[in-house]
Amino acid sequence: MLKPAQLLACTLAVAVVATAQVPPVGVRDQASLLKSSNAKLAANKKLVFDMYRTIVNGGHYELADRFFTRGYIQHNPNVQSGRDALVAYIKQTRPQRPLQPTLTFPLIALVAEGDMVVVATVTHEDDPEKPGEKYDTTHFDMYRIENGLIAEHWDHVPKSKAALTFDPNTLFEKK
């Protein structure tokens, strides 16, 4: 028979295991997320997907006018609004890389409704409880499309000086 202290220890151990995070994973076929029975929704998803490949992953700021309105509204507190401000931010935070056929981030979901597109990707974050280790979580971005271009962006990134030089692509580069 277990003593009360042993019973408590076993119960807590089971509770910790039962509540452990299930890490998010990306889909195997990113192109399957571009499909929609609605042509406008499919086009909006493709616009955002191609922007990620070209601007976010590839750093090809010179192509920003293919994806963003001049008056682009930015709700991330680390980046000013306007396409020109976004171009300056991309220039200072990442080198240009060859374009890839898919996102270099693990893509979980790409959802379109009306003029909005939501992207969910896997991100690796520093584990505050285990210095030197990382854990996987989900990053969300939402975009509003206007006349075939991205007009507005939201995400959950907090204000940070580190964000002014952070290249998210480095989270997934093989060392």
Backbone as CSV, one residue per row, in Angstrom:
resi,resn,N_x,N_y,N_z,CA_x,CA_y,CA_z,C_x,C_y,C_z
1,MET,0.846,-1.172,0.000,0.000,0.000,0.000,0.893,1.237,0.000
2,LEU,0.517,2.225,-0.817,1.286,3.454,-0.906,1.008,4.367,0.283
3,LYS,2.053,5.019,0.724,1.901,6.012,1.782,1.290,7.262,1.151
4,PRO,0.655,8.132,1.941,0.031,9.340,1.383,1.005,10.188,0.564
5,ALA,2.245,10.334,1.007,3.218,11.144,0.267,3.537,10.501,-1.082
6,GLN,3.658,9.157,-1.107,3.921,8.458,-2.362,2.735,8.578,-3.310
7,LEU,1.540,8.467,-2.762,0.333,8.592,-3.565,0.248,9.989,-4.187
8,LEU,0.554,11.013,-3.405,0.539,12.382,-3.904,1.585,12.554,-5.006
9,ALA,2.784,12.026,-4.811,3.845,12.136,-5.808,3.441,11.458,-7.116
10,CYS,2.841,10.281,-7.028,2.388,9.561,-8.225,1.282,10.329,-8.938
11,THR,0.358,10.873,-8.177,-0.746,11.644,-8.753,-0.218,12.864,-9.490
12,LEU,0.727,13.574,-8.866,1.304,14.749,-9.509,2.085,14.370,-10.763
13,ALA,2.807,13.281,-10.727,3.569,12.834,-11.895,2.629,12.520,-13.053
14,VAL,1.529,11.847,-12.774,0.555,11.527,-13.814,-0.073,12.824,-14.345
15,ALA,-0.376,13.776,-13.466,-0.980,15.037,-13.889,-0.043,15.812,-14.800
16,VAL,1.243,15.821,-14.502,2.210,16.529,-15.330,2.287,15.883,-16.711
17,VAL,2.363,14.557,-16.762,2.427,13.856,-18.034,1.137,14.079,-18.824
18,ALA,-0.002,14.048,-18.151,-1.285,14.197,-18.827,-1.468,15.595,-19.404
19,THR,-0.792,16.597,-18.849,-0.971,17.965,-19.345,0.211,18.446,-20.173
20,ALA,1.160,17.592,-20.492,2.309,17.997,-21.293,1.846,18.445,-22.679
21,GLN,2.543,19.419,-23.213,2.203,19.968,-24.513,2.357,18.931,-25.615
22,VAL,1.432,18.951,-26.552,1.574,18.209,-27.793,2.090,19.224,-28.806
23,PRO,3.336,19.115,-29.232,3.910,20.123,-30.126,3.142,20.219,-31.451
24,PRO,2.972,21.439,-31.961,2.312,21.583,-33.262,3.234,21.101,-34.376
25,VAL,2.636,20.639,-35.455,3.401,20.198,-36.624,2.762,20.783,-37.878
26,GLY,3.590,21.003,-38.870,3.087,21.506,-40.138,2.516,20.400,-40.999
27,VAL,1.732,20.797,-41.988,1.161,19.836,-42.924,2.250,19.345,-43.874
28,ARG,2.048,18.172,-44.426,3.021,17.631,-45.387,2.875,18.279,-46.762
29,ASP,1.628,18.597,-47.134,1.344,19.136,-48.461,0.812,20.561,-48.336
30,GLN,1.726,21.531,-48.339,1.314,22.925,-48.183,0.383,23.373,-49.309
31,ALA,0.589,22.885,-50.506,-0.244,23.283,-51.646,-1.707,22.912,-51.428
32,SER,-1.968,21.849,-50.665,-3.357,21.445,-50.422,-4.126,22.518,-49.648
33,LEU,-3.402,23.369,-48.897,-4.059,24.424,-48.125,-4.489,25.595,-49.004
34,LEU,-4.017,25.657,-50.234,-4.362,26.745,-51.138,-5.713,26.536,-51.813
35,LYS,-6.243,25.335,-51.743,-7.478,24.999,-52.437,-8.692,25.633,-51.757
36,SER,-9.652,26.005,-52.582,-10.933,26.499,-52.104,-11.926,26.390,-53.251
37,SER,-13.182,26.125,-52.942,-14.212,26.090,-53.988,-14.566,27.508,-54.430
38,ASN,-14.132,28.510,-53.672,-14.378,29.914,-53.989,-13.097,30.487,-54.592
39,ALA,-13.163,30.943,-55.843,-11.974,31.428,-56.551,-11.324,32.617,-55.846
40,LYS,-12.112,33.521,-55.285,-11.550,34.691,-54.608,-10.792,34.276,-53.349
41,LEU,-11.345,33.336,-52.584,-10.661,32.865,-51.376,-9.366,32.146,-51.741
42,ALA,-9.414,31.334,-52.805,-8.198,30.639,-53.260,-7.138,31.657,-53.690
43,ALA,-7.542,32.716,-54.391,-6.590,33.747,-54.827,-6.001,34.483,-53.629
44,ASN,-6.826,34.774,-52.627,-6.331,35.458,-51.430,-5.320,34.593,-50.683
45,LYS,-5.608,33.300,-50.578,-4.682,32.387,-49.905,-3.363,32.294,-50.678
46,LYS,-3.451,32.219,-51.998,-2.243,32.134,-52.832,-1.419,33.409,-52.709
47,LEU,-2.068,34.569,-52.658,-1.363,35.836,-52.496,-0.545,35.829,-51.207
48,VAL,-1.172,35.436,-50.109,-0.475,35.426,-48.820,0.618,34.361,-48.806
49,PHE,0.343,33.195,-49.333,1.335,32.116,-49.404,2.560,32.569,-50.208
50,ASP,2.318,33.161,-51.378,3.428,33.620,-52.214,4.182,34.773,-51.563
51,MET,3.465,35.646,-50.843,4.134,36.733,-50.121,5.068,36.156,-49.061
52,TYR,4.605,35.143,-48.317,5.461,34.515,-47.304,6.731,33.974,-47.946
53,ARG,6.568,33.244,-49.058,7.733,32.654,-49.724,8.698,33.731,-50.205
54,THR,8.147,34.804,-50.764,8.952,35.831,-51.412,9.531,36.848,-50.440
55,ILE,8.689,37.372,-49.546,9.097,38.463,-48.668,9.597,37.937,-47.316
56,VAL,8.769,37.156,-46.629,9.128,36.697,-45.279,10.295,35.713,-45.336
57,ASN,10.166,34.666,-46.155,11.243,33.675,-46.247,12.382,34.149,-47.141
58,GLY,12.059,34.682,-48.317,13.083,35.035,-49.299,13.740,36.380,-49.091
59,GLY,13.084,37.290,-48.350,13.657,38.612,-48.126,13.713,39.488,-49.369
60,HIS,12.915,39.166,-50.378,12.940,39.916,-51.635,12.040,41.145,-51.543
61,TYR,12.523,42.111,-50.786,11.795,43.363,-50.531,11.485,44.131,-51.812
62,GLU,12.303,43.944,-52.852,12.098,44.665,-54.110,10.812,44.238,-54.817
63,LEU,10.207,43.145,-54.356,8.956,42.655,-54.936,7.738,42.997,-54.074
64,ALA,7.916,43.833,-53.078,6.833,44.159,-52.141,5.607,44.744,-52.836
65,ASP,5.798,45.494,-53.927,4.641,46.099,-54.591,3.746,45.063,-55.270
66,ARG,4.212,43.849,-55.441,3.380,42.764,-55.980,2.409,42.218,-54.924
67,PHE,2.697,42.521,-53.655,1.925,41.917,-52.568,1.208,42.914,-51.661
68,PHE,1.733,44.120,-51.499,1.230,45.065,-50.496,0.746,46.362,-51.116
69,THR,-0.323,46.921,-50.533,-0.770,48.255,-50.934,0.245,49.277,-50.435
70,ARG,0.289,50.428,-51.077,1.199,51.498,-50.631,0.868,51.913,-49.201
71,GLY,-0.420,51.977,-48.872,-0.849,52.406,-47.539,-1.024,51.271,-46.542
72,TYR,-0.356,50.161,-46.783,-0.394,48.968,-45.913,-0.406,49.361,-44.435
73,ILE,-1.368,48.804,-43.689,-1.512,49.076,-42.251,-0.902,47.925,-41.470
74,GLN,0.006,48.254,-40.571,0.741,47.259,-39.791,0.355,47.400,-38.318
75,HIS,-0.105,46.298,-37.710,-0.469,46.313,-36.298,0.602,45.699,-35.397
76,ASN,1.680,45.187,-35.970,2.811,44.717,-35.186,3.517,45.959,-34.641
77,PRO,3.709,46.063,-33.312,4.269,47.291,-32.742,5.741,47.539,-33.078
78,ASN,6.380,46.599,-33.756,7.794,46.744,-34.093,8.040,47.271,-35.497
79,VAL,6.980,47.409,-36.276,7.109,47.811,-37.672,6.124,48.944,-37.943
80,GLN,6.582,49.986,-38.605,5.709,51.099,-38.969,4.760,50.672,-40.088
81,SER,3.643,51.364,-40.210,2.718,51.138,-41.317,3.310,51.698,-42.599
82,GLY,2.786,51.210,-43.715,3.226,51.646,-45.031,4.136,50.619,-45.682
83,ARG,3.963,50.455,-46.987,4.782,49.476,-47.719,6.261,49.833,-47.654
84,ASP,6.595,51.125,-47.752,7.999,51.530,-47.712,8.635,51.176,-46.360
85,ALA,7.876,51.335,-45.276,8.390,50.983,-43.945,8.601,49.472,-43.838
86,LEU,7.695,48.699,-44.422,7.857,47.239,-44.421,9.111,46.847,-45.196
87,VAL,9.336,47.475,-46.335,10.532,47.195,-47.135,11.789,47.472,-46.305
88,ALA,11.814,48.605,-45.614,12.974,48.944,-44.777,13.175,47.904,-43.678
89,TYR,12.081,47.449,-43.079,12.159,46.433,-42.022,12.715,45.115,-42.567
90,ILE,12.214,44.677,-43.704,12.696,43.419,-44.295,14.180,43.548,-44.648
91,LYS,14.588,44.678,-45.207,16.005,44.895,-45.545,16.903,44.761,-44.320
92,GLN,16.456,45.286,-43.164,17.321,45.278,-41.978,17.249,43.987,-41.177
93,THR,16.269,43.124,-41.459,16.124,41.932,-40.614,16.482,40.613,-41.284
94,ARG,16.700,40.595,-42.594,17.020,39.303,-43.211,17.731,39.472,-44.538
95,PRO,18.610,38.538,-44.836,19.257,38.563,-46.156,18.297,38.012,-47.208
96,GLN,18.600,38.286,-48.459,17.814,37.664,-49.522,18.272,36.218,-49.680
97,ARG,17.285,35.350,-49.864,17.531,33.928,-50.036,16.852,33.457,-51.319
98,PRO,17.308,32.354,-51.886,16.619,31.813,-53.064,15.160,31.484,-52.723
99,LEU,14.255,31.767,-53.663,12.842,31.453,-53.454,12.640,29.945,-53.472
100,GLN,11.803,29.475,-52.568,11.489,28.057,-52.462,10.043,27.824,-52.913
101,PRO,9.700,26.618,-53.336,8.325,26.353,-53.787,7.306,26.300,-52.635
102,THR,7.796,26.122,-51.412,6.915,26.092,-50.245,7.501,27.003,-49.175
103,LEU,6.738,27.226,-48.118,7.258,28.006,-47.001,8.356,27.224,-46.310
104,THR,9.355,27.927,-45.824,10.417,27.241,-45.093,10.038,27.066,-43.625
105,PHE,8.949,27.695,-43.192,8.391,27.453,-41.858,7.418,26.290,-41.977
106,PRO,7.316,25.439,-40.965,6.249,24.441,-40.989,4.891,25.161,-40.951
107,LEU,4.080,24.932,-41.963,2.772,25.572,-42.101,1.700,24.649,-41.543
108,ILE,0.939,25.160,-40.588,-0.129,24.383,-39.954,-1.447,24.589,-40.681
109,ALA,-1.794,25.860,-40.951,-3.083,26.167,-41.566,-2.989,27.475,-42.341
110,LEU,-3.830,27.581,-43.350,-3.994,28.776,-44.163,-5.494,28.866,-44.425
111,VAL,-6.159,29.814,-43.769,-7.618,29.878,-43.783,-8.057,31.229,-44.329
112,ALA,-9.012,31.224,-45.252,-9.531,32.468,-45.817,-11.040,32.544,-45.605
113,GLU,-11.483,33.744,-45.269,-12.906,34.030,-45.113,-13.102,35.490,-45.498
114,GLY,-13.970,35.748,-46.463,-14.177,37.120,-46.918,-12.871,37.693,-47.438
115,ASP,-12.466,38.854,-46.895,-11.216,39.470,-47.335,-10.059,39.223,-46.359
116,MET,-10.237,38.251,-45.472,-9.221,37.947,-44.457,-8.562,36.590,-44.732
117,VAL,-7.256,36.528,-44.442,-6.499,35.275,-44.520,-5.721,35.131,-43.217
118,VAL,-5.834,33.964,-42.589,-5.107,33.671,-41.359,-4.101,32.561,-41.648
119,VAL,-2.884,32.788,-41.178,-1.799,31.817,-41.351,-1.352,31.357,-39.967
120,ALA,-1.214,30.047,-39.788,-0.665,29.485,-38.553,0.581,28.689,-38.920
121,THR,1.699,29.028,-38.277,2.964,28.340,-38.520,3.553,27.868,-37.201
122,VAL,4.415,26.873,-37.288,5.163,26.412,-36.119,6.320,27.368,-35.903
123,THR,6.596,27.684,-34.653,7.771,28.490,-34.315,8.489,27.840,-33.145
124,HIS,9.790,28.033,-33.088,10.618,27.524,-31.994,10.922,28.691,-31.072
125,GLU,10.628,28.547,-29.798,10.840,29.616,-28.817,11.794,29.137,-27.729
126,ASP,12.497,30.086,-27.123,13.345,29.751,-25.980,12.459,29.309,-24.823
127,ASP,12.837,28.216,-24.175,12.068,27.699,-23.042,12.502,28.430,-21.781
128,PRO,11.607,29.237,-21.178,11.991,29.999,-19.985,12.271,29.117,-18.771
129,GLU,11.773,27.888,-18.808,11.982,26.973,-17.683,13.212,26.091,-17.873
130,LYS,13.731,26.057,-19.106,14.893,25.220,-19.412,15.861,26.025,-20.267
131,PRO,16.683,26.869,-19.640,17.622,27.711,-20.401,18.455,26.883,-21.378
132,GLY,18.583,27.404,-22.592,19.349,26.718,-23.618,18.519,25.752,-24.448
133,GLU,17.276,25.519,-24.041,16.399,24.612,-24.789,15.286,25.403,-25.453
134,LYS,14.665,24.795,-26.439,13.567,25.407,-27.180,12.328,24.528,-27.068
135,TYR,11.189,25.130,-27.333,9.949,24.376,-27.444,9.210,24.885,-28.680
136,ASP,8.314,24.075,-29.222,7.534,24.452,-30.392,6.183,24.990,-29.957
137,THR,5.751,26.048,-30.627,4.432,26.615,-30.391,3.912,27.151,-31.723
138,THR,2.776,27.819,-31.693,2.140,28.283,-32.916,2.192,29.802,-33.015
139,HIS,2.537,30.301,-34.193,2.522,31.737,-34.488,1.368,31.988,-35.458
140,PHE,0.611,33.058,-35.207,-0.521,33.410,-36.056,-0.304,34.777,-36.695
141,ASP,-0.652,34.885,-37.955,-0.700,36.154,-38.673,-2.065,36.233,-39.354
142,MET,-2.631,37.440,-39.398,-3.888,37.652,-40.104,-3.708,38.839,-41.048
143,TYR,-4.213,38.668,-42.259,-4.071,39.681,-43.293,-5.443,40.042,-43.864
144,ARG,-5.605,41.323,-44.189,-6.798,41.786,-44.899,-6.379,42.105,-46.328
145,ILE,-7.131,41.564,-47.284,-6.835,41.731,-48.699,-7.772,42.793,-49.279
146,GLU,-7.195,43.678,-50.084,-7.965,44.753,-50.721,-7.520,44.867,-52.176
147,ASN,-8.443,44.634,-53.099,-8.140,44.728,-54.534,-6.923,43.889,-54.925
148,GLY,-6.840,42.677,-54.390,-5.783,41.749,-54.777,-4.433,41.981,-54.128
149,LEU,-4.358,42.885,-53.129,-3.102,43.132,-52.424,-3.348,43.104,-50.916
150,ILE,-2.292,42.854,-50.165,-2.389,42.846,-48.708,-2.434,44.295,-48.224
151,ALA,-3.498,44.630,-47.493,-3.712,46.002,-47.048,-3.504,46.175,-45.547
152,GLU,-3.519,45.047,-44.790,-3.437,45.166,-43.332,-2.949,43.850,-42.736
153,HIS,-2.236,43.965,-41.609,-1.646,42.789,-40.956,-1.761,42.879,-39.438
154,TRP,-2.084,41.742,-38.813,-2.104,41.592,-37.355,-1.291,40.357,-36.984
155,ASP,-0.619,40.402,-35.842,-0.011,39.217,-35.247,0.063,39.438,-33.741
156,HIS,0.648,38.496,-33.036,0.700,38.591,-31.570,2.100,38.947,-31.052
157,VAL,2.976,39.435,-31.906,4.354,39.722,-31.513,4.377,40.942,-30.587
158,PRO,4.981,40.815,-29.397,5.063,41.962,-28.485,6.144,42.958,-28.919
159,LYS,6.030,44.158,-28.425,7.018,45.194,-28.699,8.361,44.753,-28.126
160,SER,9.416,44.846,-28.950,10.725,44.350,-28.533,11.817,44.950,-29.409
161,LYS,12.883,45.424,-28.794,14.029,45.913,-29.573,14.654,44.772,-30.374
162,ALA,14.613,43.567,-29.826,15.184,42.417,-30.528,14.465,42.151,-31.850
163,ALA,13.169,42.486,-31.919,12.405,42.261,-33.143,12.903,43.132,-34.295
164,LEU,13.603,44.203,-33.978,14.090,45.113,-35.016,15.248,44.529,-35.808
165,THR,15.839,43.442,-35.328,16.930,42.780,-36.047,16.689,41.273,-36.199
166,PHE,15.531,40.791,-35.763,15.240,39.366,-35.743,14.836,38.841,-37.115
167,ASP,15.495,37.789,-37.556,15.156,37.095,-38.799,14.493,35.772,-38.420
168,PRO,13.156,35.652,-38.588,12.480,34.429,-38.169,12.933,33.182,-38.912
169,ASN,13.544,33.366,-40.061,14.019,32.222,-40.846,15.127,31.461,-40.134
170,THR,15.864,32.144,-39.249,16.965,31.479,-38.556,16.489,30.415,-37.576
171,LEU,15.213,30.464,-37.212,14.673,29.451,-36.294,14.667,28.069,-36.928
172,PHE,14.654,28.014,-38.254,14.501,26.736,-38.939,15.688,26.341,-39.790
173,GLU,16.731,27.173,-39.791,17.900,26.829,-40.571,18.661,25.708,-39.911
174,LYS,19.151,24.809,-40.734,19.951,23.697,-40.218,21.354,24.224,-39.948
175,LYS,21.872,23.900,-38.786,23.212,24.379,-38.395,24.257,23.380,-38.808
